[in-house]
């Protein structure tokens, strides 16, 4: 039901205004409703996002829910750029940030507390997979899609280029943080900085290949973090020897 509601809201807010003919007569109801529609159509589109987000929350297992949200966010960004609508990419980025918050505060932070209390001795393969796939998704949003999708034109109330100038580096950093967290979850304590250094090499190669300043800076920061962890004796307070 929620999925059908989301589809209906997006059809009303995004599809119908673009495919239905508009009256040219200034006295027509279509003209008099333009000011109202400029307010209600974006609201309807956001209601579609809310319904789709809730549908995934009902349907997916708790641990895998952020991946469902991130997949939906990528779909919204792609559709928005393909069909030249500015609202869908903004909704997709909002959902991606929500997914990152859920990963950080609902998945990773409780595990941090458990491991600092030395009460966790598991490797958590499912969480490792979730974080790894989330990293790939965030890197795709930040580094791949902007190079493949057509650019959006600015509208009077919003400039997509200004938003992406902030969102894309943030998404790239979230991707690197997710990958580093996945290594921390999966590897024994002594091998975590080694895994991070391997990730540094991968990030450096990717940065040179696609000419990404953001990935290059993240590789340098992660290399420094790995050095300090190695200097501290790799004491990450893990419950696994």
Helices and strands as residue ranges (DSSP letters): H 2-10, I 11-15, H 16-19, H 29-32, H 34-59, G 62-64, H 65-82, H 86-102, I 103-108, H 109-116, H 125-139, I 140-144, H 145-148, H 160-186, H 189-210, H 213-231
